[in-house]
Amino acid sequence: MHGSLTRYRIMAYIVGVLLLLLVFVHIPLRYVWETETPIATIHGWVFMVYLVTVLDLSLRCKWQLFPRTFLIMAAGTVPFFSFYAEHKATGWARQSMAAGSAPVSGTGPAPADN
């Protein structure tokens, strides 16, 4: 699950930065100065990868599809929100990992015979 969390965190940062570039660089260049940039296309493709990484993390952590997974997926469409969602999702995933790795009483390894 650690690999899934790392992949998600990397994609959340990349999508967040690309979305900021899209809103604050691409849109003004396109509509004010009529200059085209590839930022919108790149963000679109990277966003699809982001959705897959969110779904992967969600399935591994056994989160509900709605509202948690859906809101984390939607975070890539609102500027600055992907950074906040990444912070919250990382905390939830770490709680899930801690709960999954803690042995249940009575199911640990058998004591060694001396």
MMTF fields as JSON, N, C-alpha, C and O atoms, coordinates in Angstrom:
{
  "mmtfVersion": "1.0.0",
  "mmtfProducer": "UNKNOWN",
  "numBonds": 455,
  "numAtoms": 456,
  "numGroups": 114,
  "numChains": 1,
  "numModels": 1,
  "chainsPerModel": [1],
  "groupsPerChain": [114],
  "chainIdList": ["A"],
  "bondAtomList": [4, 2, 8, 6, 12, 10, 16, 14, 20, 18, 24, 22, 28, 26, 32, 30, 36, 34, 40, 38, 44, 42, 48, 46, 52, 50, 56, 54, 60, 58, 64, 62, 68, 66, 72, 70, 76, 74, 80, 78, 84, 82, 88, 86, 92, 90, 96, 94, 100, 98, 104, 102, 108, 106, 112, 110, 116, 114, 120, 118, 124, 122, 128, 126, 132, 130, 136, 134, 140, 138, 144, 142, 148, 146, 152, 150, 156, 154, 160, 158, 164, 162, 168, 166, 172, 170, 176, 174, 180, 178, 184, 182, 188, 186, 192, 190, 196, 194, 200, 198, 204, 202, 208, 206, 212, 210, 216, 214, 220, 218, 224, 222, 228, 226, 232, 230, 236, 234, 240, 238, 244, 242, 248, 246, 252, 250, 256, 254, 260, 258, 264, 262, 268, 266, 272, 270, 276, 274, 280, 278, 284, 282, 288, 286, 292, 290, 296, 294, 300, 298, 304, 302, 308, 306, 312, 310, 316, 314, 320, 318, 324, 322, 328, 326, 332, 330, 336, 334, 340, 338, 344, 342, 348, 346, 352, 350, 356, 354, 360, 358, 364, 362, 368, 366, 372, 370, 376, 374, 380, 378, 384, 382, 388, 386, 392, 390, 396, 394, 400, 398, 404, 402, 408, 406, 412, 410, 416, 414, 420, 418, 424, 422, 428, 426, 432, 430, 436, 434, 440, 438, 444, 442, 448, 446, 452, 450],
  "bondOrderList": [1, 1, 1, 1, 1, 1, 1, 1, 1, 1, 1, 1, 1, 1, 1, 1, 1, 1, 1, 1, 1, 1, 1, 1, 1, 1, 1, 1, 1, 1, 1, 1, 1, 1, 1, 1, 1, 1, 1, 1, 1, 1, 1, 1, 1, 1, 1, 1, 1, 1, 1, 1, 1, 1, 1, 1, 1, 1, 1, 1, 1, 1, 1, 1, 1, 1, 1, 1, 1, 1, 1, 1, 1, 1, 1, 1, 1, 1, 1, 1, 1, 1, 1, 1, 1, 1, 1, 1, 1, 1, 1, 1, 1, 1, 1, 1, 1, 1, 1, 1, 1, 1, 1, 1, 1, 1, 1, 1, 1, 1, 1, 1, 1],
  "groupList": [{"groupName": "MET", "atomNameList": ["N", "CA", "C", "O"], "elementList": ["N", "C", "C", "O"], "formalChargeList": [0, 0, 0, 0], "bondAtomList": [1, 0, 2, 1, 3, 2], "bondOrderList": [1, 1, 2], "singleLetterCode": "M", "chemCompType": "L-PEPTIDE LINKING"}, {"groupName": "HIS", "atomNameList": ["N", "CA", "C", "O"], "elementList": ["N", "C", "C", "O"], "formalChargeList": [0, 0, 0, 0], "bondAtomList": [1, 0, 2, 1, 3, 2], "bondOrderList": [1, 1, 2], "singleLetterCode": "H", "chemCompType": "L-PEPTIDE LINKING"}, {"groupName": "GLY", "atomNameList": ["N", "CA", "C", "O"], "elementList": ["N", "C", "C", "O"], "formalChargeList": [0, 0, 0, 0], "bondAtomList": [1, 0, 2, 1, 3, 2], "bondOrderList": [1, 1, 2], "singleLetterCode": "G", "chemCompType": "PEPTIDE LINKING"}, {"groupName": "SER", "atomNameList": ["N", "CA", "C", "O"], "elementList": ["N", "C", "C", "O"], "formalChargeList": [0, 0, 0, 0], "bondAtomList": [1, 0, 2, 1, 3, 2], "bondOrderList": [1, 1, 2], "singleLetterCode": "S", "chemCompType": "L-PEPTIDE LINKING"}, {"groupName": "LEU", "atomNameList": ["N", "CA", "C", "O"], "elementList": ["N", "C", "C", "O"], "formalChargeList": [0, 0, 0, 0], "bondAtomList": [1, 0, 2, 1, 3, 2], "bondOrderList": [1, 1, 2], "singleLetterCode": "L", "chemCompType": "L-PEPTIDE LINKING"}, {"groupName": "THR", "atomNameList": ["N", "CA", "C", "O"], "elementList": ["N", "C", "C", "O"], "formalChargeList": [0, 0, 0, 0], "bondAtomList": [1, 0, 2, 1, 3, 2], "bondOrderList": [1, 1, 2], "singleLetterCode": "T", "chemCompType": "L-PEPTIDE LINKING"}, {"groupName": "ARG", "atomNameList": ["N", "CA", "C", "O"], "elementList": ["N", "C", "C", "O"], "formalChargeList": [0, 0, 0, 0], "bondAtomList": [1, 0, 2, 1, 3, 2], "bondOrderList": [1, 1, 2], "singleLetterCode": "R", "chemCompType": "L-PEPTIDE LINKING"}, {"groupName": "TYR", "atomNameList": ["N", "CA", "C", "O"], "elementList": ["N", "C", "C", "O"], "formalChargeList": [0, 0, 0, 0], "bondAtomList": [1, 0, 2, 1, 3, 2], "bondOrderList": [1, 1, 2], "singleLetterCode": "Y", "chemCompType": "L-PEPTIDE LINKING"}, {"groupName": "ILE", "atomNameList": ["N", "CA", "C", "O"], "elementList": ["N", "C", "C", "O"], "formalChargeList": [0, 0, 0, 0], "bondAtomList": [1, 0, 2, 1, 3, 2], "bondOrderList": [1, 1, 2], "singleLetterCode": "I", "chemCompType": "L-PEPTIDE LINKING"}, {"groupName": "ALA", "atomNameList": ["N", "CA", "C", "O"], "elementList": ["N", "C", "C", "O"], "formalChargeList": [0, 0, 0, 0], "bondAtomList": [1, 0, 2, 1, 3, 2], "bondOrderList": [1, 1, 2], "singleLetterCode": "A", "chemCompType": "L-PEPTIDE LINKING"}, {"groupName": "VAL", "atomNameList": ["N", "CA", "C", "O"], "elementList": ["N", "C", "C", "O"], "formalChargeList": [0, 0, 0, 0], "bondAtomList": [1, 0, 2, 1, 3, 2], "bondOrderList": [1, 1, 2], "singleLetterCode": "V", "chemCompType": "L-PEPTIDE LINKING"}, {"groupName": "PHE", "atomNameList": ["N", "CA", "C", "O"], "elementList": ["N", "C", "C", "O"], "formalChargeList": [0, 0, 0, 0], "bondAtomList": [1, 0, 2, 1, 3, 2], "bondOrderList": [1, 1, 2], "singleLetterCode": "F", "chemCompType": "L-PEPTIDE LINKING"}, {"groupName": "PRO", "atomNameList": ["N", "CA", "C", "O"], "elementList": ["N", "C", "C", "O"], "formalChargeList": [0, 0, 0, 0], "bondAtomList": [1, 0, 2, 1, 3, 2], "bondOrderList": [1, 1, 2], "singleLetterCode": "P", "chemCompType": "L-PEPTIDE LINKING"}, {"groupName": "TRP", "atomNameList": ["N", "CA", "C", "O"], "elementList": ["N", "C", "C", "O"], "formalChargeList": [0, 0, 0, 0], "bondAtomList": [1, 0, 2, 1, 3, 2], "bondOrderList": [1, 1, 2], "singleLetterCode": "W", "chemCompType": "L-PEPTIDE LINKING"}, {"groupName": "GLU", "atomNameList": ["N", "CA", "C", "O"], "elementList": ["N", "C", "C", "O"], "formalChargeList": [0, 0, 0, 0], "bondAtomList": [1, 0, 2, 1, 3, 2], "bondOrderList": [1, 1, 2], "singleLetterCode": "E", "chemCompType": "L-PEPTIDE LINKING"}, {"groupName": "ASP", "atomNameList": ["N", "CA", "C", "O"], "elementList": ["N", "C", "C", "O"], "formalChargeList": [0, 0, 0, 0], "bondAtomList": [1, 0, 2, 1, 3, 2], "bondOrderList": [1, 1, 2], "singleLetterCode": "D", "chemCompType": "L-PEPTIDE LINKING"}, {"groupName": "CYS", "atomNameList": ["N", "CA", "C", "O"], "elementList": ["N", "C", "C", "O"], "formalChargeList": [0, 0, 0, 0], "bondAtomList": [1, 0, 2, 1, 3, 2], "bondOrderList": [1, 1, 2], "singleLetterCode": "C", "chemCompType": "L-PEPTIDE LINKING"}, {"groupName": "LYS", "atomNameList": ["N", "CA", "C", "O"], "elementList": ["N", "C", "C", "O"], "formalChargeList": [0, 0, 0, 0], "bondAtomList": [1, 0, 2, 1, 3, 2], "bondOrderList": [1, 1, 2], "singleLetterCode": "K", "chemCompType": "L-PEPTIDE LINKING"}, {"groupName": "GLN", "atomNameList": ["N", "CA", "C", "O"], "elementList": ["N", "C", "C", "O"], "formalChargeList": [0, 0, 0, 0], "bondAtomList": [1, 0, 2, 1, 3, 2], "bondOrderList": [1, 1, 2], "singleLetterCode": "Q", "chemCompType": "L-PEPTIDE LINKING"}, {"groupName": "ASN", "atomNameList": ["N", "CA", "C", "O"], "elementList": ["N", "C", "C", "O"], "formalChargeList": [0, 0, 0, 0], "bondAtomList": [1, 0, 2, 1, 3, 2], "bondOrderList": [1, 1, 2], "singleLetterCode": "N", "chemCompType": "L-PEPTIDE LINKING"}],
  "groupTypeList": [0, 1, 2, 3, 4, 5, 6, 7, 6, 8, 0, 9, 7, 8, 10, 2, 10, 4, 4, 4, 4, 4, 10, 11, 10, 1, 8, 12, 4, 6, 7, 10, 13, 14, 5, 14, 5, 12, 8, 9, 5, 8, 1, 2, 13, 10, 11, 0, 10, 7, 4, 10, 5, 10, 4, 15, 4, 3, 4, 6, 16, 17, 13, 18, 4, 11, 12, 6, 5, 11, 4, 8, 0, 9, 9, 2, 5, 10, 12, 11, 11, 3, 11, 7, 9, 14, 1, 17, 9, 5, 2, 13, 9, 6, 18, 3, 0, 9, 9, 2, 3, 9, 12, 10, 3, 2, 5, 2, 12, 9, 12, 9, 15, 19],
  "groupIdList": [1, 2, 3, 4, 5, 6, 7, 8, 9, 10, 11, 12, 13, 14, 15, 16, 17, 18, 19, 20, 21, 22, 23, 24, 25, 26, 27, 28, 29, 30, 31, 32, 33, 34, 35, 36, 37, 38, 39, 40, 41, 42, 43, 44, 45, 46, 47, 48, 49, 50, 51, 52, 53, 54, 55, 56, 57, 58, 59, 60, 61, 62, 63, 64, 65, 66, 67, 68, 69, 70, 71, 72, 73, 74, 75, 76, 77, 78, 79, 80, 81, 82, 83, 84, 85, 86, 87, 88, 89, 90, 91, 92, 93, 94, 95, 96, 97, 98, 99, 100, 101, 102, 103, 104, 105, 106, 107, 108, 109, 110, 111, 112, 113, 114],
  "secStructList": [7, 2, 2, 2, 2, 2, 2, 2, 2, 2, 2, 2, 2, 2, 2, 2, 2, 2, 2, 2, 2, 0, 0, 0, 0, 0, 2, 2, 2, 2, 2, 6, 1, 7, 7, 7, 7, 1, 2, 2, 2, 2, 2, 2, 2, 2, 2, 2, 2, 2, 2, 2, 2, 2, 2, 2, 2, 2, 2, 2, 2, 6, 7, 7, 0, 0, 0, 0, 0, 2, 2, 2, 2, 2, 4, 4, 4, 1, 6, 6, 2, 2, 2, 2, 2, 2, 2, 2, 2, 2, 2, 2, 2, 2, 2, 2, 2, 2, 2, 2, 2, 1, 7, 7, 6, 6, 7, 1, 7, 7, 7, 7, 7, 7],
  "xCoordList": [0.817, 0.0, 0.869, 0.421, 2.11, 2.993, 3.277, 3.32, 3.471, 3.722, 2.527, 2.683, 1.349, 0.131, -0.012, -0.393, 0.291, 0.215, 1.244, 0.943, 2.446, 3.493, 3.107, 3.27, 2.59, 2.145, 1.045, 1.058, 0.096, -0.994, -0.454, -0.847, 0.437, 0.96, 1.7, 1.544, 2.499, 3.225, 2.239, 2.391, 1.236, 0.265, -0.565, -0.913, -0.883, -1.656, -0.871, -1.438, 0.422, 1.235, 1.371, 1.267, 1.6, 1.747, 0.454, 0.486, -0.686, -1.966, -2.237, -2.739, -1.913, -2.123, -1.299, -1.806, -0.038, 0.824, 0.35, 0.299, 0.003, -0.485, -1.794, -2.016, -2.656, -3.908, -3.646, -4.3, -2.701, -2.346, -1.76, -2.07, -0.911, -0.375, -1.49, -1.48, -2.436, -3.551, -4.366, -4.689, -4.69, -5.555, -4.824, -5.373, -3.589, -2.907, -1.933, -1.456, -1.632, -0.727, -1.444, -1.528, -1.954, -2.548, -3.771, -3.857, -4.692, -5.935, -5.663, -6.202, -4.851, -4.552, -3.827, -4.13, -2.87, -2.167, -3.112, -2.999, -4.034, -4.94, -5.968, -6.19, -6.589, -7.7, -7.299, -8.026, -6.166, -5.741, -4.776, -4.942, -3.765, -2.757, -2.884, -2.054, -3.891, -4.169, -2.965, -2.645, -2.303, -1.158, -1.544, -2.123, -1.23, -1.559, -0.396, 0.77, -0.726, 0.258, -0.283, -1.494, 0.583, 0.121, -0.323, -0.579, -0.416, -0.701, -2.049, -2.165, -3.061, -4.398, -4.396, -4.986, -3.745, -3.682, -2.897, -3.312, -1.776, -0.958, -1.736, -1.729, -2.41, -3.202, -4.303, -4.561, -4.939, -6.002, -5.505, -6.147, -4.37, -3.824, -3.329, -3.562, -2.657, -2.149, -3.308, -3.216, -4.395, -5.565, -6.152, -6.623, -6.13, -6.627, -5.764, -6.289, -4.464, -3.566, -3.836, -3.816, -4.087, -4.429, -5.678, -5.714, -6.699, -7.929, -7.655, -8.221, -6.79, -6.443, -5.695, -5.942, -4.784, -4.041, -4.954, -4.774, -5.926, -6.889, -7.715, -7.928, -8.177, -8.968, -8.148, -8.655, -6.897, -6.016, -5.854, -5.992, -5.563, -5.406, -6.711, -6.713, -7.808, -9.116, -9.449, -9.952, -9.17, -9.452, -8.549, -8.995, -7.304, -6.374, -6.726, -6.545, -7.227, -7.605, -9.046, -9.48, -9.787, -11.188, -12.06, -12.869, -11.873, -12.695, -13.996, -14.075, -15.015, -16.283, -16.089, -15.316, -16.821, -16.714, -17.241, -16.649, -18.356, -18.926, -19.106, -19.67, -18.686, -18.18, -16.664, -16.144, -15.928, -14.486, -13.735, -13.038, -13.867, -13.122, -13.528, -12.674, -14.812, -15.299, -14.755, -14.349, -14.742, -14.247, -12.748, -12.276, -11.997, -10.561, -10.315, -9.418, -11.115, -10.981, -11.313, -10.618, -12.359, -12.781, -11.794, -11.813, -10.934, -9.984, -9.01, -8.458, -8.795, -7.891, -8.477, -7.812, -9.71, -10.345, -10.494, -10.95, -10.12, -10.244, -8.844, -8.142, -8.427, -7.081, -6.849, -7.725, -5.684, -5.205, -5.866, -5.323, -7.0, -7.715, -7.015, -7.13, -6.289, -5.611, -4.536, -4.248, -3.938, -2.923, -3.562, -3.01, -4.709, -5.43, -5.94, -5.821, -6.5, -7.025, -5.893, -6.083, -4.723, -3.578, -3.196, -2.9, -3.205, -2.873, -3.872, -3.468, -5.162, -6.196, -6.142, -6.221, -6.01, -5.992, -4.772, -4.852, -3.651, -2.452, -2.683, -2.295, -3.309, -3.626, -4.569, -4.369, -5.603, -6.554, -5.88, -6.142, -5.014, -4.327, -3.368, -3.258, -2.683, -1.769, -2.538, -2.065, -3.726, -4.574, -4.999, -5.001, -5.353, -5.768, -4.618, -4.82, -3.411, -2.239, -1.934, -1.605, -2.04, -1.769, -2.798, -2.45, -4.046, -5.091, -4.922, -5.208, -4.463, -4.295, -3.069, -3.034, -2.054, -0.817, -0.795, 0.061, -1.727, -1.75, -2.326, -3.429, -1.608, -2.131, -3.329, -3.364, -4.28, -5.441, -5.025, -4.275, -5.51, -5.067, -5.414, -6.525, -4.441, -4.643, -4.275, -4.267, -3.971, -3.626, -2.162, -1.739, -1.39, 0.039, 0.787, 0.177, 2.093, 2.875, 2.866, 2.795, 2.936, 2.933, 4.229, 5.278, 4.18, 5.407, 6.349, 5.923, 7.627, 8.634, 8.77, 8.708, 8.956, 9.198, 10.652, 11.55, 10.879, 12.249, 12.693, 13.825],
  "yCoordList": [-1.186, 0.0, 1.261, 2.327, 1.136, 2.306, 2.813, 4.021, 1.895, 2.287, 3.003, 3.983, 2.521, 3.149, 4.567, 5.485, 4.736, 6.061, 7.001, 8.166, 6.509, 7.339, 7.761, 8.924, 6.815, 7.153, 8.206, 9.154, 8.038, 9.01, 10.396, 11.393, 10.459, 11.748, 12.464, 13.673, 11.732, 12.329, 12.859, 13.979, 12.062, 12.486, 13.674, 14.548, 13.719, 14.844, 16.144, 17.177, 16.103, 17.307, 17.72, 18.902, 16.747, 17.07, 17.665, 18.673, 17.044, 17.559, 18.946, 19.82, 19.156, 20.462, 21.548, 22.639, 21.261, 22.247, 22.502, 23.65, 21.435, 21.618, 22.404, 23.201, 22.184, 22.936, 24.42, 25.284, 24.709, 26.114, 26.755, 27.902, 26.005, 26.52, 26.73, 27.705, 25.819, 25.932, 27.195, 27.946, 27.415, 28.544, 29.886, 30.869, 29.919, 31.198, 31.513, 32.643, 30.538, 30.789, 30.542, 31.435, 29.33, 28.96, 29.809, 30.336, 29.935, 30.666, 32.141, 32.648, 32.85, 34.236, 34.324, 35.198, 33.42, 33.451, 33.189, 33.813, 32.271, 31.903, 32.996, 33.35, 33.527, 34.454, 35.92, 36.731, 36.274, 37.668, 37.901, 38.846, 37.03, 37.222, 36.242, 36.262, 35.399, 34.429, 33.563, 33.347, 33.07, 32.185, 30.804, 30.689, 29.77, 28.403, 27.766, 27.983, 26.986, 26.201, 24.784, 24.579, 23.809, 22.425, 22.069, 20.898, 23.031, 22.755, 22.072, 21.153, 22.494, 21.907, 20.431, 19.613, 20.09, 18.687, 17.854, 16.749, 18.367, 17.637, 17.423, 16.324, 18.47, 18.331, 17.284, 16.495, 17.27, 16.291, 14.859, 14.01, 14.58, 13.219, 12.848, 11.734, 13.767, 13.487, 13.323, 12.53, 14.059, 13.928, 12.521, 11.987, 11.916, 10.541, 9.569, 8.654, 9.769, 8.935, 9.173, 8.237, 10.423, 10.777, 10.031, 9.517, 9.968, 9.254, 7.778, 7.195, 7.177, 5.766, 5.58, 4.61, 6.499, 6.356, 6.555, 5.894, 7.452, 7.64, 6.369, 5.914, 5.8, 4.57, 3.425, 2.647, 3.317, 2.279, 2.435, 1.464, 3.644, 3.888, 3.621, 3.042, 4.044, 3.859, 2.373, 1.972, 1.574, 0.138, -0.537, -1.417, -0.133, -0.733, -0.343, -1.136, 0.876, 1.345, 0.984, 1.185, 0.453, 0.064, 1.245, 1.154, 2.376, 3.55, 3.414, 2.684, 4.12, 4.162, 4.96, 5.917, 4.533, 5.246, 6.667, 7.608, 6.816, 8.145, 8.332, 7.438, 9.385, 10.624, 10.71, 11.509, 9.91, 10.13, 10.003, 10.934, 8.884, 8.673, 9.686, 10.245, 9.92, 10.871, 12.276, 12.96, 12.71, 14.054, 14.18, 15.227, 13.126, 13.166, 13.234, 13.942, 12.495, 12.558, 13.959, 14.482, 14.554, 15.886, 16.973, 18.071, 16.677, 17.681, 18.119, 19.217, 17.292, 17.651, 18.655, 19.046, 19.081, 20.044, 21.431, 22.353, 21.595, 22.884, 23.351, 22.639, 24.539, 25.01, 25.016, 25.402, 24.593, 24.503, 23.38, 22.982, 22.863, 21.859, 20.504, 19.736, 20.196, 18.897, 18.798, 17.705, 19.935, 19.914, 19.609, 18.846, 20.201, 19.936, 18.491, 17.802, 18.05, 16.679, 15.664, 14.616, 15.971, 15.07, 14.944, 13.85, 16.059, 16.056, 15.187, 14.354, 15.382, 14.615, 13.138, 12.272, 12.845, 11.45, 10.713, 9.525, 11.402, 10.774, 10.388, 9.301, 11.272, 10.947, 9.767, 8.885, 9.747, 8.626, 7.315, 6.265, 7.387, 6.175, 5.662, 4.454, 6.565, 6.13, 5.521, 4.569, 6.061, 5.445, 4.052, 3.121, 3.915, 2.621, 1.624, 0.458, 2.075, 1.198, 0.792, -0.364, 1.733, 1.414, 0.431, -0.478, 0.601, -0.316, -1.692, -2.697, -1.757, -3.035, -3.793, -5.019, -3.093, -3.768, -4.149, -4.926, -3.61, -3.936, -5.336, -5.61, -6.224, -7.574, -7.589, -6.876, -8.401, -8.581, -9.513, -10.463, -9.246, -10.046, -11.513, -11.865, -12.338, -13.778, -14.313, -15.53, -13.456, -13.934, -13.712, -13.967, -13.25, -13.013, -14.335, -15.398, -14.283, -15.511, -16.279, -15.692, -17.569, -18.421, -18.222, -18.022, -18.274, -18.135, -19.296, -20.429, -18.99, -20.016, -20.932, -20.479, -22.228, -23.188, -23.11, -23.076, -23.081, -23.032, -24.375, -24.545],
  "zCoordList": [0.0, 0.0, 0.0, -0.423, 0.474, 0.5, -0.911, -1.14, -1.852, -3.238, -3.837, -4.565, -3.534, -4.033, -3.482, -4.207, -2.218, -1.596, -2.206, -2.466, -2.435, -3.039, -4.448, -4.816, -5.245, -6.599, -6.56, -7.346, -5.646, -5.532, -5.166, -5.77, -4.189, -3.742, -4.867, -5.041, -5.627, -6.748, -7.784, -8.272, -8.117, -9.124, -8.63, -9.424, -7.346, -6.816, -6.95, -7.307, -6.669, -6.807, -8.275, -8.604, -9.147, -10.569, -11.12, -11.826, -10.799, -11.279, -10.704, -11.411, -9.439, -8.828, -9.496, -9.759, -9.773, -10.433, -11.859, -12.299, -12.587, -13.951, -13.983, -14.894, -12.999, -12.964, -12.696, -13.281, -11.82, -11.58, -12.838, -13.159, -13.546, -14.81, -15.831, -16.582, -15.851, -16.778, -16.509, -17.429, -15.25, -14.893, -14.974, -15.472, -14.485, -14.376, -15.517, -15.62, -16.369, -17.488, -18.82, -19.664, -18.997, -20.284, -20.644, -21.752, -19.727, -20.028, -20.342, -21.325, -19.55, -19.952, -21.297, -22.109, -21.534, -22.812, -23.977, -25.031, -23.78, -24.864, -25.15, -26.308, -24.113, -24.336, -24.396, -24.97, -23.82, -23.862, -25.025, -25.796, -25.147, -26.177, -27.339, -28.248, -27.33, -28.401, -28.741, -29.91, -27.692, -27.839, -27.314, -26.234, -28.068, -27.664, -26.893, -27.222, -25.875, -25.126, -24.984, -25.075, -24.766, -24.62, -23.194, -22.914, -22.308, -20.9, -20.72, -19.909, -21.451, -21.294, -21.666, -20.961, -22.757, -23.185, -22.193, -21.842, -21.742, -20.771, -19.482, -18.928, -18.998, -17.78, -17.965, -17.056, -19.108, -19.363, -19.291, -18.672, -19.915, -19.886, -18.486, -18.017, -17.834, -16.482, -15.506, -14.569, -15.712, -14.846, -14.931, -13.926, -16.115, -16.257, -15.436, -14.802, -15.45, -14.639, -13.161, -12.361, -12.803, -11.423, -10.96, -9.842, -11.81, -11.455, -11.189, -10.264, -11.996, -11.799, -10.482, -9.764, -10.157, -8.899, -7.689, -6.666, -7.794, -6.7, -6.525, -5.401, -7.626, -7.55, -6.97, -6.162, -7.37, -6.834, -5.318, -4.575, -4.867, -3.433, -2.693, -1.606, -3.283, -2.66, -2.472, -1.422, -3.483, -3.384, -2.355, -1.619, -2.304, -1.333, 0.107, 1.031, 0.289, 1.629, 1.976, 3.11, 1.006, 1.195, 1.601, 2.525, 0.877, 1.111, 0.348, -0.64, 0.811, 0.087, -1.197, -1.248, -2.247, -3.518, -3.39, -3.919, -2.687, -2.462, -0.978, -0.346, -0.384, -0.963, -1.039, -1.818, -0.251, -0.121, -1.447, -1.851, -2.115, -3.36, -4.42, -5.107, -4.553, -5.545, -5.284, -6.224, -4.039, -3.722, -3.955, -4.397, -3.663, -3.92, -5.427, -5.884, -6.192, -7.649, -8.167, -9.038, -7.637, -8.09, -7.676, -8.233, -6.705, -6.229, -7.319, -7.245, -8.314, -9.404, -10.373, -11.332, -10.141, -11.047, -10.432, -11.107, -9.17, -8.486, -8.084, -7.366, -8.537, -8.178, -6.667, -5.893, -6.274, -4.891, -4.087, -3.056, -4.513, -3.723, -3.752, -2.797, -4.836, -4.886, -3.808, -3.32, -3.432, -2.381, -1.02, -0.227, -0.761, 0.482, 0.508, 1.521, -0.596, -0.669, -0.508, 0.109, -1.058, -0.903, 0.566, 1.048, 1.267, 2.699, 3.481, 4.293, 3.236, 3.941, 3.56, 4.432, 2.273, 1.813, 2.342, 2.655, 2.444, 3.003, 4.461, 4.889, 5.214, 6.608, 6.723, 7.559, 5.88, 5.907, 5.502, 6.089, 4.497, 4.034, 5.103, 5.313, 5.771, 6.838, 8.006, 8.626, 8.318, 9.349, 8.923, 9.728, 7.671, 7.142, 7.183, 7.52, 6.842, 6.886, 8.32, 8.583, 9.242, 10.649, 11.187, 11.941, 10.813, 11.278, 10.666, 11.318, 9.426, 8.753, 9.201, 9.095, 9.704, 10.103, 11.574, 11.998, 12.362, 13.787, 13.971, 13.497, 14.647, 14.83, 15.776, 16.779, 15.436, 16.293, 17.426, 17.203, 18.648, 19.783, 19.563, 19.166, 19.831, 19.695, 18.326, 18.137, 17.364, 16.028, 15.703, 14.575, 16.653, 16.433, 16.351, 16.46, 16.161, 16.078, 17.395, 18.475, 17.287, 18.476, 19.243, 18.631, 20.578, 21.354, 21.087, 20.863, 21.115, 20.844, 22.065, 23.208, 21.799, 22.872, 23.291, 22.45, 24.592, 25.099, 25.486, 25.939]
}
